[in-house]
Amino acid sequence: MISSLIERTFTARENATRQPAVRLSLMAAAGLLVAFLWGMWSNLLPNYTESTLTRLAPAVTGDTNDLVVRGLDFLVALVALLALVLATDRAEIGLPVRQSAKQAGAVSIYYLAGQTYIVIIFAMRILVDPWLPVGASGFNPSAMSMQYQILVSVDAAKEEIVAVAVPVVIATRLLRAFSASPSTRHKLRWVGVVALTGVRLGYHWWQGTHEAQLVVWAAVAVVIFLRTRSLVAMMVGHVLMDWTNVSLLRPWVYVIVFGLFLYFLFDFVQGEGGAPENSGGGGTERSVGGRGRDYG
């Protein structure tokens, strides 16, 4: 019964979104929603969510106010993701989640890229300022309650929807639409990576100089999504990355990430050793969802 209901739902969705105008409207809606969230979190726009909540519920203050605001923004991000799913092929954002070893690799590599800020901080201390603090933005996780840190870290997963998935999918769709030549798409691909890295970093403009520490991580995040379309894996990786700041969870995060990386590495080695040699004839490299990896 449940499977029949799901099948009818997807059939209805396909019928409803078959018209190009409907798909275009849904994609535009997704883009506008994430642009709104991105603008607020980058401080280019006022925080309308917070001001509205304060006006409607003045009794909700402090950490509770912040968590409610984050939760409402997360819901908006999920609505944008739903609009994107309805407008595109689900494989473009890695749904349904398949190929567990590849997902494990995406989580672990994303996490490791996130830790590069430590190396960058030490380099900046040597080259720029020996007293430069890691929390250059004033963001100090150790000053928060543990429960608050955990919830804020889970909320951070929405960044991958707002600042990576939706912008990348829209950008690659536009590239395919306005650049008919594959060679032109290839030449513009790295220009797009640089631009999308800027979009990813822009979400953290509120952190000031701290943002310079995140350049490598932002670029790797964009490349990971372009190569794997593993949105869920990147969201998990972001949560684990932020949970490193929670002293109680830190050892478990290390164990989880190390285990995921070993699983990915073992599967990769097994695949390399047992895969038949390519006898020629080309073929399209496969990606998440069984589609060829030609996203522009």
Phi and psi restraints in degrees (value plus and minus 20) as a CYANA .aco file:
   2 ILE   PHI     -83.9   -43.9
   2 ILE   PSI     -65.2   -25.2
   3 SER   PHI     -81.7   -41.7
   3 SER   PSI     -57.5   -17.5
   4 SER   PHI     -85.1   -45.1
   4 SER   PSI     -59.4   -19.4
   5 LEU   PHI     -85.2   -45.2
   5 LEU   PSI     -62.9   -22.9
   6 ILE   PHI     -82.0   -42.0
   6 ILE   PSI     -63.2   -23.2
   7 GLU   PHI     -83.4   -43.4
   7 GLU   PSI     -62.6   -22.6
   8 ARG   PHI     -84.6   -44.6
   8 ARG   PSI     -56.4   -16.4
   9 THR   PHI     -82.7   -42.7
   9 THR   PSI     -67.1   -27.1
  10 PHE   PHI     -87.5   -47.5
  10 PHE   PSI     -54.4   -14.4
  11 THR   PHI     -84.7   -44.7
  11 THR   PSI     -63.4   -23.4
  12 ALA   PHI     -83.0   -43.0
  12 ALA   PSI     -59.4   -19.4
  13 ARG   PHI     -83.4   -43.4
  13 ARG   PSI     -62.8   -22.8
  14 GLU   PHI     -82.9   -42.9
  14 GLU   PSI     -61.3   -21.3
  15 ASN   PHI     -86.8   -46.8
  15 ASN   PSI     -58.9   -18.9
  16 ALA   PHI     -92.6   -52.6
  16 ALA   PSI     -52.1   -12.1
  17 THR   PHI    -125.7   -85.7
  17 THR   PSI      -2.9    37.1
  18 ARG   PHI     -91.6   -51.6
  18 ARG   PSI     -48.6    -8.6
  19 GLN   PHI     -93.4   -53.4
  19 GLN   PSI     112.0   152.0
  20 PRO   PHI     -76.5   -36.5
  20 PRO   PSI     -56.1   -16.1
  21 ALA   PHI     -84.4   -44.4
  21 ALA   PSI     -57.5   -17.5
  22 VAL   PHI     -87.1   -47.1
  22 VAL   PSI     -65.1   -25.1
  23 ARG   PHI     -81.9   -41.9
  23 ARG   PSI     -62.2   -22.2
  24 LEU   PHI     -83.4   -43.4
  24 LEU   PSI     -60.9   -20.9
  25 SER   PHI     -84.7   -44.7
  25 SER   PSI     -61.4   -21.4
  26 LEU   PHI     -85.2   -45.2
  26 LEU   PSI     -61.8   -21.8
  27 MET   PHI     -86.2   -46.2
  27 MET   PSI     -59.5   -19.5
  28 ALA   PHI     -83.4   -43.4
  28 ALA   PSI     -59.9   -19.9
  29 ALA   PHI     -83.0   -43.0
  29 ALA   PSI     -63.2   -23.2
  30 ALA   PHI     -80.5   -40.5
  30 ALA   PSI     -64.4   -24.4
  31 GLY   PHI     -83.2   -43.2
  31 GLY   PSI     -61.0   -21.0
  32 LEU   PHI     -87.8   -47.8
  32 LEU   PSI     -59.5   -19.5
  33 LEU   PHI     -84.7   -44.7
  33 LEU   PSI     -65.8   -25.8
  34 VAL   PHI     -91.5   -51.5
  34 VAL   PSI     -51.4   -11.4
  35 ALA   PHI     -83.9   -43.9
  35 ALA   PSI     -58.2   -18.2
  36 PHE   PHI     -83.1   -43.1
  36 PHE   PSI     -67.9   -27.9
  37 LEU   PHI     -85.7   -45.7
  37 LEU   PSI     -63.4   -23.4
  38 TRP   PHI     -81.3   -41.3
  38 TRP   PSI     -61.8   -21.8
  39 GLY   PHI     -82.7   -42.7
  39 GLY   PSI     -59.5   -19.5
  40 MET   PHI     -89.7   -49.7
  40 MET   PSI     -63.0   -23.0
  41 TRP   PHI     -96.7   -56.7
  41 TRP   PSI     -40.7    -0.7
  42 SER   PHI    -110.0   -70.0
  42 SER   PSI     -19.3    20.7
  43 ASN   PHI      49.5    89.5
  43 ASN   PSI      -4.4    35.6
  44 LEU   PHI    -100.0   -60.0
  44 LEU   PSI     -43.7    -3.7
  45 LEU   PHI    -141.7  -101.7
  45 LEU   PSI     133.4   173.4
  46 PRO   PHI     -83.0   -43.0
  46 PRO   PSI     136.1   176.1
  47 ASN   PHI    -101.1   -61.1
  47 ASN   PSI      66.6   106.6
  48 TYR   PHI     -85.2   -45.2
  48 TYR   PSI     -53.3   -13.3
  49 THR   PHI     -81.9   -41.9
  49 THR   PSI     -67.1   -27.1
  50 GLU   PHI     -86.1   -46.1
  50 GLU   PSI     -63.7   -23.7
  51 SER   PHI     -85.8   -45.8
  51 SER   PSI     -57.8   -17.8
  52 THR   PHI     -86.7   -46.7
  52 THR   PSI     -63.2   -23.2
  53 LEU   PHI     -83.6   -43.6
  53 LEU   PSI     -61.2   -21.2
  54 THR   PHI     -83.8   -43.8
  54 THR   PSI     -57.5   -17.5
  55 ARG   PHI     -92.0   -52.0
  55 ARG   PSI     -59.1   -19.1
  56 LEU   PHI    -104.3   -64.3
  56 LEU   PSI     -50.8   -10.8
  57 ALA   PHI    -156.0  -116.0
  57 ALA   PSI      52.9    92.9
  58 PRO   PHI     -83.0   -43.0
  58 PRO   PSI     -39.2     0.8
  59 ALA   PHI     -95.0   -55.0
  59 ALA   PSI     -38.2     1.8
  60 VAL   PHI    -105.8   -65.8
  60 VAL   PSI      88.6   128.6
  61 THR   PHI    -152.5  -112.5
  61 THR   PSI     154.8   194.8
  62 GLY   PHI      43.4    83.4
  62 GLY   PSI    -161.7  -121.7
  63 ASP   PHI     -81.6   -41.6
  63 ASP   PSI     -55.4   -15.4
  64 THR   PHI     -83.1   -43.1
  64 THR   PSI     -63.1   -23.1
  65 ASN   PHI     -79.6   -39.6
  65 ASN   PSI     -65.3   -25.3
  66 ASP   PHI     -83.2   -43.2
  66 ASP   PSI     -62.2   -22.2
  67 LEU   PHI     -87.9   -47.9
  67 LEU   PSI     -58.2   -18.2
  68 VAL   PHI     -85.5   -45.5
  68 VAL   PSI     -63.1   -23.1
  69 VAL   PHI     -79.7   -39.7
  69 VAL   PSI     -66.6   -26.6
  70 ARG   PHI     -81.7   -41.7
  70 ARG   PSI     -61.0   -21.0
  71 GLY   PHI     -83.8   -43.8
  71 GLY   PSI     -61.3   -21.3
  72 LEU   PHI     -84.9   -44.9
  72 LEU   PSI     -61.0   -21.0
  73 ASP   PHI     -84.3   -44.3
  73 ASP   PSI     -56.5   -16.5
  74 PHE   PHI     -83.3   -43.3
  74 PHE   PSI     -60.6   -20.6
  75 LEU   PHI     -82.5   -42.5
  75 LEU   PSI     -60.3   -20.3
  76 VAL   PHI     -83.5   -43.5
  76 VAL   PSI     -60.3   -20.3
  77 ALA   PHI     -83.4   -43.4
  77 ALA   PSI     -58.8   -18.8
  78 LEU   PHI     -87.6   -47.6
  78 LEU   PSI     -55.6   -15.6
  79 VAL   PHI     -83.7   -43.7
  79 VAL   PSI     -61.4   -21.4
  80 ALA   PHI     -83.1   -43.1
  80 ALA   PSI     -61.0   -21.0
  81 LEU   PHI     -84.1   -44.1
  81 LEU   PSI     -61.2   -21.2
  82 LEU   PHI     -81.8   -41.8
  82 LEU   PSI     -63.0   -23.0
  83 ALA   PHI     -81.8   -41.8
  83 ALA   PSI     -58.7   -18.7
  84 LEU   PHI     -86.4   -46.4
  84 LEU   PSI     -61.4   -21.4
  85 VAL   PHI     -82.2   -42.2
  85 VAL   PSI     -61.0   -21.0
  86 LEU   PHI     -88.5   -48.5
  86 LEU   PSI     -48.6    -8.6
  87 ALA   PHI    -109.8   -69.8
  87 ALA   PSI     -37.9     2.1
  88 THR   PHI    -150.6  -110.6
  88 THR   PSI    -197.6  -157.6
  89 ASP   PHI     -97.0   -57.0
  89 ASP   PSI     110.7   150.7
  90 ARG   PHI     -78.4   -38.4
  90 ARG   PSI     -47.3    -7.3
  91 ALA   PHI     -83.0   -43.0
  91 ALA   PSI     -42.2    -2.2
  92 GLU   PHI     -89.2   -49.2
  92 GLU   PSI     -37.2     2.8
  93 ILE   PHI    -140.4  -100.4
  93 ILE   PSI      -0.7    39.3
  94 GLY   PHI      55.4    95.4
  94 GLY   PSI       9.0    49.0
  95 LEU   PHI    -134.8   -94.8
  95 LEU   PSI     121.2   161.2
  96 PRO   PHI     -88.7   -48.7
  96 PRO   PSI     139.3   179.3
  97 VAL   PHI     -91.2   -51.2
  97 VAL   PSI      99.4   139.4
  98 ARG   PHI    -151.5  -111.5
  98 ARG   PSI    -199.3  -159.3
  99 GLN   PHI      32.5    72.5
  99 GLN   PSI      52.8    92.8
 100 SER   PHI     -78.3   -38.3
 100 SER   PSI     -55.9   -15.9
 101 ALA   PHI     -84.9   -44.9
 101 ALA   PSI     -61.0   -21.0
 102 LYS   PHI     -85.3   -45.3
 102 LYS   PSI     -58.8   -18.8
 103 GLN   PHI     -83.8   -43.8
 103 GLN   PSI     -62.1   -22.1
 104 ALA   PHI     -81.6   -41.6
 104 ALA   PSI     -60.4   -20.4
 105 GLY   PHI     -84.2   -44.2
 105 GLY   PSI     -61.3   -21.3
 106 ALA   PHI     -83.5   -43.5
 106 ALA   PSI     -61.3   -21.3
 107 VAL   PHI     -82.2   -42.2
 107 VAL   PSI     -69.8   -29.8
 108 SER   PHI     -88.4   -48.4
 108 SER   PSI     -61.2   -21.2
 109 ILE   PHI     -87.9   -47.9
 109 ILE   PSI     -59.7   -19.7
 110 TYR   PHI     -80.1   -40.1
 110 TYR   PSI     -65.2   -25.2
 111 TYR   PHI     -81.4   -41.4
 111 TYR   PSI     -67.2   -27.2
 112 LEU   PHI     -82.9   -42.9
 112 LEU   PSI     -58.3   -18.3
 113 ALA   PHI     -82.6   -42.6
 113 ALA   PSI     -56.6   -16.6
 114 GLY   PHI     -85.4   -45.4
 114 GLY   PSI     -44.8    -4.8
 115 GLN   PHI    -104.8   -64.8
 115 GLN   PSI     -24.2    15.8
 116 THR   PHI     -85.7   -45.7
 116 THR   PSI     -35.7     4.3
 117 TYR   PHI     -82.5   -42.5
 117 TYR   PSI     -47.3    -7.3
 118 ILE   PHI     -84.6   -44.6
 118 ILE   PSI     -64.7   -24.7
 119 VAL   PHI     -83.1   -43.1
 119 VAL   PSI     -62.5   -22.5
 120 ILE   PHI     -84.3   -44.3
 120 ILE   PSI     -59.1   -19.1
 121 ILE   PHI     -81.2   -41.2
 121 ILE   PSI     -66.5   -26.5
 122 PHE   PHI     -82.5   -42.5
 122 PHE   PSI     -58.9   -18.9
 123 ALA   PHI     -84.1   -44.1
 123 ALA   PSI     -62.1   -22.1
 124 MET   PHI     -86.8   -46.8
 124 MET   PSI     -53.7   -13.7
 125 ARG   PHI     -86.1   -46.1
 125 ARG   PSI     -56.2   -16.2
 126 ILE   PHI     -94.2   -54.2
 126 ILE   PSI     -63.1   -23.1
 127 LEU   PHI    -111.6   -71.6
 127 LEU   PSI     -47.6    -7.6
 128 VAL   PHI    -135.2   -95.2
 128 VAL   PSI     -83.9   -43.9
 129 ASP   PHI    -165.3  -125.3
 129 ASP   PSI      93.5   133.5
 130 PRO   PHI     -86.2   -46.2
 130 PRO   PSI     -33.3     6.7
 131 TRP   PHI    -126.7   -86.7
 131 TRP   PSI      -5.2    34.8
 132 LEU   PHI     -85.1   -45.1
 132 LEU   PSI     100.3   140.3
 133 PRO   PHI     -98.8   -58.8
 133 PRO   PSI     133.7   173.7
 134 VAL   PHI     -83.7   -43.7
 134 VAL   PSI     -59.4   -19.4
 135 GLY   PHI    -106.9   -66.9
 135 GLY   PSI      37.3    77.3
 136 ALA   PHI     -81.8   -41.8
 136 ALA   PSI     -40.0     0.0
 137 SER   PHI    -108.5   -68.5
 137 SER   PSI     -25.6    14.4
 138 GLY   PHI      67.1   107.1
 138 GLY   PSI     -19.4    20.6
 139 PHE   PHI    -100.0   -60.0
 139 PHE   PSI      91.8   131.8
 140 ASN   PHI    -144.9  -104.9
 140 ASN   PSI      71.5   111.5
 141 PRO   PHI     -78.8   -38.8
 141 PRO   PSI     -52.2   -12.2
 142 SER   PHI     -85.7   -45.7
 142 SER   PSI     -39.3     0.7
 143 ALA   PHI    -104.0   -64.0
 143 ALA   PSI     -26.7    13.3
 144 MET   PHI    -113.4   -73.4
 144 MET   PSI     138.6   178.6
 145 SER   PHI     -89.0   -49.0
 145 SER   PSI     133.7   173.7
 146 MET   PHI     -82.2   -42.2
 146 MET   PSI     -61.8   -21.8
 147 GLN   PHI     -82.7   -42.7
 147 GLN   PSI     -59.8   -19.8
 148 TYR   PHI     -86.0   -46.0
 148 TYR   PSI     -62.3   -22.3
 149 GLN   PHI     -79.4   -39.4
 149 GLN   PSI     -63.1   -23.1
 150 ILE   PHI     -83.8   -43.8
 150 ILE   PSI     -65.5   -25.5
 151 LEU   PHI     -88.4   -48.4
 151 LEU   PSI     -60.2   -20.2
 152 VAL   PHI     -83.9   -43.9
 152 VAL   PSI     -56.9   -16.9
 153 SER   PHI     -86.4   -46.4
 153 SER   PSI     -58.1   -18.1
 154 VAL   PHI     -85.8   -45.8
 154 VAL   PSI     -61.2   -21.2
 155 ASP   PHI     -81.8   -41.8
 155 ASP   PSI     -50.4   -10.4
 156 ALA   PHI     -81.7   -41.7
 156 ALA   PSI     -39.0     1.0
 157 ALA   PHI     -79.6   -39.6
 157 ALA   PSI     -45.6    -5.6
 158 LYS   PHI     -85.9   -45.9
 158 LYS   PSI     -40.2    -0.2
 159 GLU   PHI     -77.3   -37.3
 159 GLU   PSI     -54.9   -14.9
 160 GLU   PHI     -88.9   -48.9
 160 GLU   PSI     -45.6    -5.6
 161 ILE   PHI     -96.6   -56.6
 161 ILE   PSI     -69.2   -29.2
 162 VAL   PHI     -92.9   -52.9
 162 VAL   PSI     -64.3   -24.3
 163 ALA   PHI    -126.1   -86.1
 163 ALA   PSI     -23.2    16.8
 164 VAL   PHI    -148.4  -108.4
 164 VAL   PSI     -86.9   -46.9
 165 ALA   PHI     -79.2   -39.2
 165 ALA   PSI     -77.4   -37.4
 166 VAL   PHI     -84.4   -44.4
 166 VAL   PSI     -67.4   -27.4
 167 PRO   PHI     -80.4   -40.4
 167 PRO   PSI     -60.1   -20.1
 168 VAL   PHI     -87.0   -47.0
 168 VAL   PSI     -65.7   -25.7
 169 VAL   PHI     -83.1   -43.1
 169 VAL   PSI     -64.7   -24.7
 170 ILE   PHI     -84.5   -44.5
 170 ILE   PSI     -62.0   -22.0
 171 ALA   PHI     -84.1   -44.1
 171 ALA   PSI     -63.0   -23.0
 172 THR   PHI     -89.8   -49.8
 172 THR   PSI     -54.5   -14.5
 173 ARG   PHI     -84.3   -44.3
 173 ARG   PSI     -63.5   -23.5
 174 LEU   PHI     -84.5   -44.5
 174 LEU   PSI     -58.4   -18.4
 175 LEU   PHI     -83.3   -43.3
 175 LEU   PSI     -62.0   -22.0
 176 ARG   PHI     -87.7   -47.7
 176 ARG   PSI     -55.6   -15.6
 177 ALA   PHI     -92.3   -52.3
 177 ALA   PSI     -56.6   -16.6
 178 PHE   PHI    -126.4   -86.4
 178 PHE   PSI     -18.0    22.0
 179 SER   PHI    -153.7  -113.7
 179 SER   PSI      76.8   116.8
 180 ALA   PHI     -93.4   -53.4
 180 ALA   PSI     -44.9    -4.9
 181 SER   PHI    -104.2   -64.2
 181 SER   PSI     104.5   144.5
 182 PRO   PHI     -78.7   -38.7
 182 PRO   PSI     -55.6   -15.6
 183 SER   PHI     -85.9   -45.9
 183 SER   PSI     -57.0   -17.0
 184 THR   PHI     -87.2   -47.2
 184 THR   PSI     -61.2   -21.2
 185 ARG   PHI     -80.3   -40.3
 185 ARG   PSI     -60.2   -20.2
 186 HIS   PHI     -84.9   -44.9
 186 HIS   PSI     -60.7   -20.7
 187 LYS   PHI     -86.8   -46.8
 187 LYS   PSI     -55.5   -15.5
 188 LEU   PHI    -103.8   -63.8
 188 LEU   PSI     -30.7     9.3
 189 ARG   PHI     -78.9   -38.9
 189 ARG   PSI     -67.7   -27.7
 190 TRP   PHI     -93.5   -53.5
 190 TRP   PSI     -47.2    -7.2
 191 VAL   PHI     -82.9   -42.9
 191 VAL   PSI     -61.4   -21.4
 192 GLY   PHI     -84.2   -44.2
 192 GLY   PSI     -59.0   -19.0
 193 VAL   PHI     -80.9   -40.9
 193 VAL   PSI     -63.8   -23.8
 194 VAL   PHI     -83.0   -43.0
 194 VAL   PSI     -65.1   -25.1
 195 ALA   PHI     -83.9   -43.9
 195 ALA   PSI     -63.2   -23.2
 196 LEU   PHI     -90.2   -50.2
 196 LEU   PSI     -49.9    -9.9
 197 THR   PHI     -83.7   -43.7
 197 THR   PSI     -59.2   -19.2
 198 GLY   PHI     -81.9   -41.9
 198 GLY   PSI     -59.2   -19.2
 199 VAL   PHI     -83.5   -43.5
 199 VAL   PSI     -62.8   -22.8
 200 ARG   PHI     -83.0   -43.0
 200 ARG   PSI     -64.1   -24.1
 201 LEU   PHI     -86.8   -46.8
 201 LEU   PSI     -53.0   -13.0
 202 GLY   PHI     -79.0   -39.0
 202 GLY   PSI     -47.9    -7.9
 203 TYR   PHI     -82.4   -42.4
 203 TYR   PSI     -42.6    -2.6
 204 HIS   PHI    -127.6   -87.6
 204 HIS   PSI      -0.4    39.6
 205 TRP   PHI     -80.1   -40.1
 205 TRP   PSI     -47.5    -7.5
 206 TRP   PHI     -84.4   -44.4
 206 TRP   PSI     -34.9     5.1
 207 GLN   PHI    -108.5   -68.5
 207 GLN   PSI     -19.9    20.1
 208 GLY   PHI      44.5    84.5
 208 GLY   PSI    -153.3  -113.3
 209 THR   PHI     -84.3   -44.3
 209 THR   PSI     -40.1    -0.1
 210 HIS   PHI     -78.9   -38.9
 210 HIS   PSI     -45.2    -5.2
 211 GLU   PHI     -82.7   -42.7
 211 GLU   PSI     -48.6    -8.6
 212 ALA   PHI     -81.7   -41.7
 212 ALA   PSI     -44.7    -4.7
 213 GLN   PHI     -94.0   -54.0
 213 GLN   PSI     -33.0     7.0
 214 LEU   PHI    -125.8   -85.8
 214 LEU   PSI     -12.3    27.7
 215 VAL   PHI     -81.4   -41.4
 215 VAL   PSI     -69.4   -29.4
 216 VAL   PHI     -81.5   -41.5
 216 VAL   PSI     -65.9   -25.9
 217 TRP   PHI     -80.0   -40.0
 217 TRP   PSI     -63.6   -23.6
 218 ALA   PHI     -83.0   -43.0
 218 ALA   PSI     -63.8   -23.8
 219 ALA   PHI     -85.0   -45.0
 219 ALA   PSI     -62.7   -22.7
 220 VAL   PHI     -84.5   -44.5
 220 VAL   PSI     -58.0   -18.0
 221 ALA   PHI     -80.0   -40.0
 221 ALA   PSI     -64.6   -24.6
 222 VAL   PHI     -84.0   -44.0
 222 VAL   PSI     -65.0   -25.0
 223 VAL   PHI     -84.9   -44.9
 223 VAL   PSI     -61.5   -21.5
 224 ILE   PHI     -78.1   -38.1
 224 ILE   PSI     -66.0   -26.0
 225 PHE   PHI     -87.4   -47.4
 225 PHE   PSI     -59.8   -19.8
 226 LEU   PHI     -81.7   -41.7
 226 LEU   PSI     -56.0   -16.0
 227 ARG   PHI    -105.6   -65.6
 227 ARG   PSI     -51.8   -11.8
 228 THR   PHI    -138.2   -98.2
 228 THR   PSI     -43.8    -3.8
 229 ARG   PHI      36.9    76.9
 229 ARG   PSI      12.8    52.8
 230 SER   PHI    -114.3   -74.3
 230 SER   PSI      53.7    93.7
 231 LEU   PHI     -82.4   -42.4
 231 LEU   PSI     -67.3   -27.3
 232 VAL   PHI     -80.9   -40.9
 232 VAL   PSI     -63.2   -23.2
 233 ALA   PHI     -81.3   -41.3
 233 ALA   PSI     -60.0   -20.0
 234 MET   PHI     -88.7   -48.7
 234 MET   PSI     -55.8   -15.8
 235 MET   PHI     -84.9   -44.9
 235 MET   PSI     -62.2   -22.2
 236 VAL   PHI     -84.0   -44.0
 236 VAL   PSI     -63.7   -23.7
 237 GLY   PHI     -80.4   -40.4
 237 GLY   PSI     -57.7   -17.7
 238 HIS   PHI     -87.4   -47.4
 238 HIS   PSI     -62.1   -22.1
 239 VAL   PHI     -81.8   -41.8
 239 VAL   PSI     -65.8   -25.8
 240 LEU   PHI     -82.5   -42.5
 240 LEU   PSI     -59.4   -19.4
 241 MET   PHI     -80.4   -40.4
 241 MET   PSI     -63.8   -23.8
 242 ASP   PHI     -95.0   -55.0
 242 ASP   PSI     -49.7    -9.7
 243 TRP   PHI     -88.0   -48.0
 243 TRP   PSI     -34.7     5.3
 244 THR   PHI     -81.3   -41.3
 244 THR   PSI     -45.0    -5.0
 245 ASN   PHI     -97.6   -57.6
 245 ASN   PSI     -30.3     9.7
 246 VAL   PHI    -115.5   -75.5
 246 VAL   PSI      91.9   131.9
 247 SER   PHI     -77.2   -37.2
 247 SER   PSI     -57.7   -17.7
 248 LEU   PHI     -87.4   -47.4
 248 LEU   PSI     -53.7   -13.7
 249 LEU   PHI    -111.8   -71.8
 249 LEU   PSI     -37.8     2.2
 250 ARG   PHI     -73.7   -33.7
 250 ARG   PSI     -69.1   -29.1
 251 PRO   PHI     -80.2   -40.2
 251 PRO   PSI     -58.4   -18.4
 252 TRP   PHI     -89.3   -49.3
 252 TRP   PSI     -54.7   -14.7
 253 VAL   PHI     -82.0   -42.0
 253 VAL   PSI     -64.3   -24.3
 254 TYR   PHI     -79.7   -39.7
 254 TYR   PSI     -63.3   -23.3
 255 VAL   PHI     -84.1   -44.1
 255 VAL   PSI     -65.2   -25.2
 256 ILE   PHI     -82.5   -42.5
 256 ILE   PSI     -68.1   -28.1
 257 VAL   PHI     -84.9   -44.9
 257 VAL   PSI     -62.4   -22.4
 258 PHE   PHI     -82.9   -42.9
 258 PHE   PSI     -61.8   -21.8
 259 GLY   PHI     -84.3   -44.3
 259 GLY   PSI     -62.1   -22.1
 260 LEU   PHI     -83.8   -43.8
 260 LEU   PSI     -60.8   -20.8
 261 PHE   PHI     -86.6   -46.6
 261 PHE   PSI     -59.7   -19.7
 262 LEU   PHI     -83.7   -43.7
 262 LEU   PSI     -60.5   -20.5
 263 TYR   PHI     -82.1   -42.1
 263 TYR   PSI     -66.1   -26.1
 264 PHE   PHI     -81.4   -41.4
 264 PHE   PSI     -65.1   -25.1
 265 LEU   PHI     -84.6   -44.6
 265 LEU   PSI     -62.8   -22.8
 266 PHE   PHI     -82.6   -42.6
 266 PHE   PSI     -64.4   -24.4
 267 ASP   PHI     -84.7   -44.7
 267 ASP   PSI     -58.7   -18.7
 268 PHE   PHI     -84.7   -44.7
 268 PHE   PSI     -64.8   -24.8
 269 VAL   PHI     -84.9   -44.9
 269 VAL   PSI     -61.9   -21.9
 270 GLN   PHI     -82.1   -42.1
 270 GLN   PSI     -61.1   -21.1
 271 GLY   PHI     -87.3   -47.3
 271 GLY   PSI     -58.2   -18.2
 272 GLU   PHI     -88.0   -48.0
 272 GLU   PSI     -56.8   -16.8
 273 GLY   PHI     -99.3   -59.3
 273 GLY   PSI     -49.2    -9.2
 274 GLY   PHI    -123.9   -83.9
 274 GLY   PSI     -24.4    15.6
 275 ALA   PHI     -95.7   -55.7
 275 ALA   PSI     117.0   157.0
 276 PRO   PHI     -87.8   -47.8
 276 PRO   PSI     129.0   169.0
 277 GLU   PHI     -87.6   -47.6
 277 GLU   PSI     124.0   164.0
 278 ASN   PHI     -97.1   -57.1
 278 ASN   PSI     100.6   140.6
 279 SER   PHI    -106.9   -66.9
 279 SER   PSI     -12.5    27.5
 280 GLY   PHI      85.1   125.1
 280 GLY   PSI    -199.1  -159.1
 281 GLY   PHI      76.4   116.4
 281 GLY   PSI     -21.9    18.1
 282 GLY   PHI      53.6    93.6
 282 GLY   PSI    -157.7  -117.7
 283 GLY   PHI      95.4   135.4
 283 GLY   PSI     140.4   180.4
 284 THR   PHI    -119.4   -79.4
 284 THR   PSI     110.1   150.1
 285 GLU   PHI     -82.9   -42.9
 285 GLU   PSI     117.4   157.4
 286 ARG   PHI    -108.1   -68.1
 286 ARG   PSI     133.8   173.8
 287 SER   PHI    -153.9  -113.9
 287 SER   PSI    -193.5  -153.5
 288 VAL   PHI     -77.2   -37.2
 288 VAL   PSI     113.0   153.0
 289 GLY   PHI      66.9   106.9
 289 GLY   PSI     -17.7    22.3
 290 GLY   PHI      61.1   101.1
 290 GLY   PSI      -9.2    30.8
 291 ARG   PHI    -116.6   -76.6
 291 ARG   PSI     137.1   177.1
 292 GLY   PHI     -87.1   -47.1
 292 GLY   PSI     126.8   166.8
 293 ARG   PHI    -106.5   -66.5
 293 ARG   PSI      46.8    86.8
 294 ASP   PHI    -145.1  -105.1
 294 ASP   PSI      63.7   103.7
 295 TYR   PHI    -122.8   -82.8
 295 TYR   PSI       1.7    41.7
